Amino acid sequence: MGKHIPVLLNETITGLNIKPDGIYVDLTLGRGGHSGEILKKLQKGHLYGVDQDEVAIEESRRYLETISNNFTLIHKNFSFLDEIMEENQIEYADGILMDLGVSSPQFDEGDRGFSYREDARLDMRMDQRNPLTAYDIVNSYSLDEIFKILRGYGEEKFAYSIAKNIVKAREKAPIETTFQLVEIIKRSKPMKELAKAGHPAKQSFQALRIAVNDELNVLSIALNKALKALRPHGGRLAVITFHSLEDRIVKNVFKDAAVSEGNRYDIPIKVTEKEYQLITRKPIVADEQELEINHRSISAKLRIIERK
């Protein structure tokens, strides 16, 4: 299994401005890379690690125990942040982190069906309790529904051709595996497209993963709850995204929370003071050094906001 390298680690830890006695919530625990660094800085403080993937929880527990016992791990989707806060009697968090990348081990464990490079049953569930799988979408959704998923969530240029060939292929037999789907995607694209750099199935697999896990709706819900959960006078939320759809949502939610709009008529109106301020005007991206050691950081963007 490939070692999971946390993306933008130093920038995130610096941006969270960690207090040794603070309360921190890592809403995407993964393999504990970011959480471990937060925990190292806590003395009387406490870390809450949340993940919908049970395997991630168990692996992180073993790692975090080597650092300190000031942590609690919770097996839940991060959209339930308000419930998590209530159940653990947390009034406010000094810092909240969301790293929206699928952790490397989820890609590396072929049997989870996330990877177009490993042959496995089509699954793609981050939470194994979720009844909907990629197999269900590919084999039972209509041509129009599959097209909309591929175009909307994958920004896939050849979405219609791929959707049409999926529907045609499944009439003969169900599409069971990742490699069967990859073959259909390849057949649906012109040769000049297949000759380009990058895997031809990347965007379609991203689209299916987002649909299976309802990622964009869940993200909007979680961001708004996270803003409310921050401690006034300095609580910070740091979010790392990996594609434009997620980054657009984060950018817009942060902008609504922090940026006062002027008016074009120069009429003196009372501008409501915003409760948050942007710590990053532009997203932070990986430097050359990180790009060399971790190719997955190439599309990562970090945005940070603070409650006043």
Secondary structure per residue as TSV (DSSP state, phi and psi in degrees):
chain	resnum	aa	ss	phi	psi
A	1	M	-	360.0	133.3
A	2	G	-	-68.8	142.9
A	3	K	-	-72.6	133.7
A	4	H	-	-80.0	120.8
A	5	I	-	-100.0	118.0
A	6	P	-	-64.4	135.6
A	7	V	T	-82.9	142.8
A	8	L	T	48.3	42.8
A	9	L	H	-61.3	-55.0
A	10	N	H	-62.9	-42.3
A	11	E	H	-62.8	-38.0
A	12	T	H	-69.4	-47.0
A	13	I	H	-63.8	-42.6
A	14	T	H	-62.6	-44.9
A	15	G	H	-64.4	-29.5
A	16	L	H	-75.5	-15.0
A	17	N	T	53.0	58.9
A	18	I	-	-69.8	130.9
A	19	K	-	-99.3	136.0
A	20	P	T	-59.2	-24.0
A	21	D	T	-109.3	18.4
A	22	G	-	-85.1	169.6
A	23	I	E	-107.5	124.2
A	24	Y	E	-125.1	140.6
A	25	V	E	-123.8	115.5
A	26	D	E	-96.9	105.5
A	27	L	S	-80.1	-7.6
A	28	T	-	-134.3	70.7
A	29	L	-	-54.0	-43.6
A	30	G	T	55.7	-129.3
A	31	R	T	-97.1	17.7
A	32	G	S	80.4	12.8
A	33	G	H	-60.7	-53.8
A	34	H	H	-69.5	-42.7
A	35	S	H	-58.5	-40.7
A	36	G	H	-58.3	-42.5
A	37	E	H	-69.0	-36.0
A	38	I	H	-63.9	-47.1
A	39	L	H	-59.2	-37.5
A	40	K	H	-61.2	-26.5
A	41	K	H	-92.7	-6.7
A	42	L	-	-91.7	136.9
A	43	Q	S	-108.3	-70.9
A	44	K	S	-95.7	-5.7
A	45	G	-	-74.2	179.1
A	46	H	E	-141.4	142.0
A	47	L	E	-111.1	133.7
A	48	Y	E	-112.6	121.0
A	49	G	E	-108.3	127.4
A	50	V	E	-119.8	134.9
A	51	D	E	-155.7	146.2
A	52	Q	S	-89.1	-2.7
A	53	D	-	-103.2	114.7
A	54	E	H	-63.5	-35.0
A	55	V	H	-63.0	-41.3
A	56	A	H	-60.6	-42.1
A	57	I	H	-59.4	-49.0
A	58	E	H	-67.5	-41.3
A	59	E	H	-66.2	-40.4
A	60	S	H	-66.1	-38.9
A	61	R	H	-55.7	-46.0
A	62	R	H	-61.3	-40.4
A	63	Y	H	-71.3	-47.9
A	64	L	H	-64.9	-32.1
A	65	E	T	-62.2	-22.6
A	66	T	T	-76.6	-11.9
A	67	I	T	-100.8	-51.4
A	68	S	-	-171.5	170.4
A	69	N	S	-104.0	8.8
A	70	N	-	-82.4	51.7
A	71	F	E	-147.5	157.3
A	72	T	E	-133.6	132.0
A	73	L	E	-108.5	139.0
A	74	I	E	-131.7	125.7
A	75	H	E	-91.4	90.7
A	76	K	S	-157.3	160.6
A	77	N	-	-76.0	143.2
A	78	F	G	-69.2	-9.1
A	79	S	G	-71.7	-11.0
A	80	F	G	-94.1	28.5
A	81	L	H	-55.8	-41.7
A	82	D	H	-60.6	-42.0
A	83	E	H	-64.8	-41.4
A	84	I	H	-60.6	-43.8
A	85	M	H	-62.3	-45.1
A	86	E	H	-65.0	-48.3
A	87	E	H	-61.6	-31.6
A	88	N	T	-100.6	11.1
A	89	Q	T	51.5	45.9
A	90	I	-	-100.0	119.6
A	91	E	S	-76.8	-52.4
A	92	Y	-	-140.2	155.6
A	93	A	B	-107.4	140.4
A	94	D	S	-77.7	-25.0
A	95	G	E	-156.0	141.2
A	96	I	E	-130.9	137.5
A	97	L	E	-123.7	137.8
A	98	M	E	-132.9	117.7
A	99	D	E	-112.1	105.5
A	100	L	-	-85.2	5.0
A	101	G	S	-74.3	146.1
A	102	V	-	-69.5	130.4
A	103	S	-	-66.2	146.2
A	104	S	H	-50.3	-44.2
A	105	P	H	-59.5	-31.2
A	106	Q	H	-64.6	-37.0
A	107	F	H	-71.9	-40.2
A	108	D	H	-71.5	-29.6
A	109	E	S	-80.7	96.8
A	110	G	G	-54.6	-32.5
A	111	D	G	-70.9	-6.1
A	112	R	G	-84.0	-10.5
A	113	G	S	73.1	20.3
A	114	F	-	-85.9	-25.5
A	115	S	-	-100.3	135.5
A	116	Y	T	-83.4	-1.8
A	117	R	T	-99.3	-7.1
A	118	E	S	-124.4	138.1
A	119	D	-	-85.6	123.5
A	120	A	-	-157.7	166.5
A	121	R	B	-62.5	141.3
A	122	L	S	-66.1	113.8
A	123	D	-	-131.7	-79.9
A	124	M	-	71.0	15.9
A	125	R	-	-82.7	128.2
A	126	M	S	-76.0	-33.8
A	127	D	S	-112.2	115.8
A	128	Q	T	-65.8	-10.2
A	129	R	T	-82.5	-10.6
A	130	N	-	-71.2	125.8
A	131	P	S	-71.8	-26.0
A	132	L	-	-85.1	129.4
A	133	T	-	-120.5	169.6
A	134	A	H	-64.0	-32.3
A	135	Y	H	-57.5	-44.8
A	136	D	H	-61.8	-44.9
A	137	I	H	-63.5	-50.0
A	138	V	H	-63.7	-35.1
A	139	N	H	-98.2	-12.6
A	140	S	H	-128.7	-15.1
A	141	Y	S	-76.1	153.0
A	142	S	-	-71.9	164.3
A	143	L	H	-52.7	-46.9
A	144	D	H	-64.3	-41.3
A	145	E	H	-65.2	-43.1
A	146	I	H	-65.5	-42.9
A	147	F	H	-56.6	-47.2
A	148	K	H	-63.6	-37.2
A	149	I	H	-64.9	-49.2
A	150	L	H	-65.3	-39.7
A	151	R	H	-75.2	-47.1
A	152	G	H	-72.4	-43.4
A	153	Y	H	-97.5	-18.3
A	154	G	H	-112.5	-9.1
A	155	E	-	48.3	41.4
A	156	E	-	-85.5	119.5
A	157	K	T	-62.0	-34.7
A	158	F	T	-102.5	32.9
A	159	A	H	-58.2	-41.7
A	160	Y	H	-67.8	-44.2
A	161	S	H	-61.5	-42.5
A	162	I	H	-65.5	-46.8
A	163	A	H	-60.0	-42.0
A	164	K	H	-62.7	-43.2
A	165	N	H	-71.9	-28.6
A	166	I	H	-64.6	-48.5
A	167	V	H	-62.6	-40.3
A	168	K	H	-64.5	-44.8
A	169	A	H	-65.7	-39.8
A	170	R	H	-74.6	-12.6
A	171	E	H	-66.6	-30.1
A	172	K	H	-82.5	-44.7
A	173	A	S	-163.0	151.4
A	174	P	-	-58.2	147.9
A	175	I	-	-89.0	107.9
A	176	E	-	-93.7	-36.0
A	177	T	B	-122.3	165.4
A	178	T	H	-61.7	-41.8
A	179	F	H	-68.6	-33.8
A	180	Q	H	-61.5	-42.0
A	181	L	H	-67.7	-41.0
A	182	V	H	-58.1	-43.8
A	183	E	H	-60.6	-42.6
A	184	I	H	-63.3	-42.5
A	185	I	H	-62.1	-44.8
A	186	K	H	-61.9	-40.5
A	187	R	H	-65.8	-21.7
A	188	S	T	-89.7	-3.2
A	189	K	S	-114.9	146.0
A	190	P	-	-68.9	157.0
A	191	M	H	-55.4	-41.1
A	192	K	H	-65.1	-27.5
A	193	E	H	-73.5	-41.0
A	194	L	H	-66.2	-25.1
A	195	A	T	-77.1	-12.8
A	196	K	S	-72.1	159.3
A	197	A	S	-66.7	153.7
A	198	G	S	93.4	154.5
A	199	H	-	-77.5	132.8
A	200	P	T	-62.9	-20.4
A	201	A	T	-95.0	-2.3
A	202	K	H	-55.1	-49.8
A	203	Q	H	-68.6	-37.2
A	204	S	H	-67.3	-40.6
A	205	F	H	-66.1	-40.0
A	206	Q	H	-59.9	-44.7
A	207	A	H	-61.9	-44.4
A	208	L	H	-65.8	-40.1
A	209	R	H	-62.0	-42.9
A	210	I	H	-63.1	-42.1
A	211	A	H	-67.3	-44.8
A	212	V	H	-58.7	-43.1
A	213	N	T	-97.9	6.1
A	214	D	T	48.4	43.9
A	215	E	H	-63.2	-38.5
A	216	L	H	-74.2	-39.7
A	217	N	H	-65.3	-44.6
A	218	V	H	-61.2	-38.7
A	219	L	H	-62.7	-47.4
A	220	S	H	-59.3	-44.2
A	221	I	H	-61.3	-49.1
A	222	A	H	-64.2	-39.8
A	223	L	H	-61.6	-45.3
A	224	N	H	-66.3	-36.6
A	225	K	H	-69.2	-37.8
A	226	A	H	-64.5	-40.0
A	227	L	H	-59.7	-43.3
A	228	K	H	-68.1	-26.9
A	229	A	H	-81.7	-11.3
A	230	L	B	-72.8	142.7
A	231	R	-	-68.3	131.4
A	232	P	T	-59.7	154.0
A	233	H	T	65.0	52.8
A	234	G	T	124.4	-5.9
A	235	G	-	-64.9	136.6
A	236	R	E	-123.7	145.1
A	237	L	E	-118.4	124.8
A	238	A	E	-116.0	129.2
A	239	V	E	-128.7	127.9
A	240	I	E	-108.8	122.4
A	241	T	E	-111.4	164.2
A	242	F	-	-128.9	-2.4
A	243	H	S	-150.2	164.0
A	244	S	H	-62.4	-31.7
A	245	L	H	-64.0	-45.6
A	246	E	H	-66.5	-45.5
A	247	D	H	-61.3	-37.3
A	248	R	H	-63.0	-42.3
A	249	I	H	-62.4	-48.0
A	250	V	H	-61.8	-46.7
A	251	K	H	-57.1	-45.7
A	252	N	H	-69.6	-41.0
A	253	V	H	-63.1	-43.8
A	254	F	H	-64.1	-41.5
A	255	K	H	-63.2	-45.6
A	256	D	H	-59.2	-37.2
A	257	A	H	-78.0	-28.3
A	258	A	H	-118.6	-21.6
A	259	V	-	-105.9	121.8
A	260	S	-	-82.1	128.1
A	261	E	-	-83.4	135.9
A	262	G	-	-81.1	-177.2
A	263	N	-	-125.1	154.4
A	264	R	T	-87.2	1.1
A	265	Y	T	-103.7	2.0
A	266	D	-	55.6	26.1
A	267	I	-	-81.8	128.7
A	268	P	-	-65.2	110.7
A	269	I	-	-123.1	156.8
A	270	K	-	-78.5	115.3
A	271	V	-	-86.1	123.9
A	272	T	-	-67.8	129.3
A	273	E	-	-66.8	127.5
A	274	K	-	-77.9	149.8
A	275	E	S	-84.4	-12.3
A	276	Y	E	-127.2	158.5
A	277	Q	E	-133.7	144.4
A	278	L	E	-75.9	128.7
A	279	I	S	-86.7	-32.5
A	280	T	-	-112.9	114.3
A	281	R	S	-71.5	-40.0
A	282	K	S	-119.0	151.7
A	283	P	-	-65.5	147.5
A	284	I	B	-85.9	134.0
A	285	V	-	-119.7	167.4
A	286	A	-	-67.9	143.4
A	287	D	-	-85.4	173.3
A	288	E	H	-53.5	-42.2
A	289	Q	H	-61.7	-44.8
A	290	E	H	-68.6	-39.0
A	291	L	H	-60.1	-33.8
A	292	E	H	-66.9	-40.4
A	293	I	H	-92.7	-16.9
A	294	N	-	-142.3	93.1
A	295	H	G	-63.5	-21.6
A	296	R	G	-70.7	-12.2
A	297	S	G	-81.4	-3.5
A	298	I	G	-60.6	-33.7
A	299	S	G	-103.5	6.2
A	300	A	-	-74.8	137.7
A	301	K	E	-132.8	131.2
A	302	L	E	-110.4	126.7
A	303	R	E	-122.8	141.3
A	304	I	E	-131.7	138.0
A	305	I	E	-131.2	151.1
A	306	E	E	-127.7	141.1
A	307	R	E	-84.7	130.9
A	308	K	-	-76.4	360.0
